[in-house]
Every structure is written in structure tokens, then in C-alpha cells.
């Protein structure tokens, strides 16, 4: 996260996203050679849709990282674990084990506590007459 935030000071978000996609594609090419399977007739459109959505998501994240302070964005990255578990359960019926549930509760509790602490420390002092 910090490296992306620093990079956005001098490099356009679109270039960062393009570079990320290029490096990821190049690194994915090697395992693809080993496990290649031809696409079914309906899969190219799904693959294109995934590419478009991934590019939009990466662009939004890169721009978000550029605007948010590190103290806000870094803890929010922990939510990817919670959302991944929730989506796995919702779409693929993958039930999280006890450790995933405990970890998700700890993450949520920590983020709520950090938010409350931050909000209470930013309140203006009371007015005196």
C-alpha cells in the first residue's frame, strides 16, 4: 500500500494499473504453459468481463490509496480477508472454519475500536463561556 501511495505522487494511476496488469500477466504466463486448457465457447466473454472489472477495481483502489491517509487505508486492507470469506460462503458454499470466524471477529472488533478511538480523539474541545 505505501509503495502505491508514494508512486501516485509522481506516476499516473492508469500507468500503475497498466504496469500491474502487465507484470501479473507476464508472471501468469509461465504456469499457464504447464496447465493450459482450451477455453469453452462461452468463456472468452467471461474472461473479457473479468479483465474489465479487475481493471476498474484496480484503478479505483489505486486512486483510493492516493487520496486516503495511510492510517485509514492500511487497517481497511484487513477487510479483504473478511470479504473473501463472506464471498466464498455466499457464492461457493465454502463454510469458514472456526479460525476464520475468530479472525474475522478480531478484525472487525479492532477496526471498530480504532474508528471509535480516532473519532473520540478528533472531537473539538468544549466551548467555554
C-alpha positions as CSV (number, residue, x, y, z in Angstrom):
1,X,0.0,0.0,0.0
2,X,2.7,2.5,1.0
3,X,4.6,2.0,-2.2
4,X,1.5,2.6,-4.3
5,X,0.7,5.8,-2.3
6,X,4.2,7.1,-2.8
7,X,4.1,6.2,-6.5
8,X,0.9,8.1,-7.2
9,X,2.7,11.3,-6.2
10,X,4.7,11.2,-9.4
11,X,3.1,8.5,-11.6
12,X,-0.4,8.5,-13.0
13,X,-2.8,5.9,-11.6
14,X,-3.5,4.5,-15.1
15,X,0.2,3.8,-15.6
16,X,0.4,2.0,-12.2
17,X,-2.6,-0.2,-13.2
18,X,-1.2,-0.9,-16.6
19,X,2.2,-1.9,-15.1
20,X,0.5,-4.1,-12.5
21,X,-1.6,-5.9,-15.3
22,X,1.5,-6.3,-17.5
23,X,3.7,-7.8,-14.7
24,X,0.8,-10.0,-13.5
25,X,0.1,-11.3,-17.0
26,X,3.8,-12.0,-17.7
27,X,4.2,-13.9,-14.4
28,X,0.9,-15.9,-15.1
29,X,2.2,-16.9,-18.5
30,X,4.7,-19.5,-17.1
31,X,2.2,-21.5,-15.1
32,X,-0.3,-21.2,-17.9
33,X,2.1,-23.1,-20.2
34,X,2.1,-26.0,-17.7
35,X,-1.6,-26.2,-17.0
36,X,-3.1,-24.8,-20.3
37,X,-6.6,-25.9,-21.1
38,X,-8.6,-24.6,-24.2
39,X,-11.5,-22.3,-23.4
40,X,-15.1,-23.3,-23.9
41,X,-17.2,-21.2,-26.4
42,X,-18.8,-19.1,-23.6
43,X,-15.6,-18.4,-21.6
44,X,-13.9,-15.7,-23.7
45,X,-16.7,-13.2,-23.0
46,X,-16.4,-14.1,-19.3
47,X,-12.7,-13.7,-19.4
48,X,-13.0,-10.2,-21.0
49,X,-15.6,-9.2,-18.4
50,X,-13.3,-10.3,-15.6
51,X,-10.5,-8.3,-17.2
52,X,-12.6,-5.2,-17.4
53,X,-13.9,-5.5,-13.9
54,X,-10.5,-6.2,-12.5
55,X,-9.0,-3.1,-14.3
56,X,-11.8,-0.9,-12.9
57,X,-11.3,-2.3,-9.4
58,X,-7.5,-1.9,-9.6
59,X,-8.0,1.7,-10.8
60,X,-10.4,2.5,-8.0
61,X,-8.1,1.0,-5.4
62,X,-5.0,2.9,-6.7
63,X,-6.9,6.2,-6.7
64,X,-8.3,5.5,-3.3
65,X,-4.8,4.7,-1.9
66,X,-3.6,8.0,-3.3
67,X,-6.3,10.0,-1.5
68,X,-6.6,8.3,1.8
69,X,-4.2,8.7,4.7
70,X,-2.2,5.6,5.4
71,X,-3.6,5.4,8.9
72,X,-7.1,4.9,7.4
73,X,-6.4,2.8,4.4
74,X,-3.9,0.3,5.9
75,X,-6.3,-1.2,8.5
76,X,-9.0,-1.4,5.9
77,X,-6.8,-3.8,3.9
78,X,-7.5,-6.3,6.6
79,X,-11.2,-6.4,5.5
80,X,-10.1,-8.3,2.3
81,X,-9.8,-11.4,4.5
82,X,-13.3,-10.9,5.9
83,X,-14.9,-10.2,2.5
84,X,-13.1,-13.1,0.8
85,X,-14.5,-15.5,3.5
86,X,-18.0,-14.0,3.1
87,X,-18.0,-14.2,-0.7
88,X,-16.6,-17.8,-0.6
89,X,-19.5,-18.7,1.7
90,X,-22.1,-16.8,-0.4
91,X,-21.1,-18.0,-3.9
92,X,-19.4,-21.3,-3.4
93,X,-20.9,-22.5,-0.1
94,X,-17.4,-22.6,1.5
95,X,-18.0,-22.5,5.2
96,X,-15.2,-20.7,7.1
97,X,-13.6,-22.7,9.8
98,X,-13.5,-21.6,13.4
99,X,-10.2,-19.8,13.0
100,X,-11.5,-17.7,10.0
101,X,-14.6,-16.7,12.1
102,X,-12.4,-15.8,15.1
103,X,-10.1,-13.9,12.9
104,X,-12.9,-12.0,11.2
105,X,-14.4,-11.1,14.6
106,X,-11.0,-9.8,15.8
107,X,-10.5,-7.8,12.6
108,X,-14.0,-6.2,12.8
109,X,-13.6,-5.5,16.6
110,X,-10.2,-4.0,16.0
111,X,-11.4,-1.8,13.2
112,X,-14.4,-0.6,15.1
113,X,-12.3,0.1,18.2
114,X,-9.7,2.0,16.0
115,X,-12.5,4.1,14.4
116,X,-14.0,4.9,17.8
117,X,-10.6,5.9,19.2
118,X,-9.9,8.1,16.2
119,X,-13.3,9.7,16.3
120,X,-13.0,10.5,20.0
121,X,-9.5,11.9,19.7
122,X,-10.6,14.3,16.9
123,X,-13.5,15.9,18.7
124,X,-13.1,19.6,19.3
125,X,-12.6,20.8,22.8
126,X,-15.7,22.0,24.6
127,X,-16.6,25.7,24.3
128,X,-16.1,27.8,27.4
129,X,-18.1,30.9,28.1
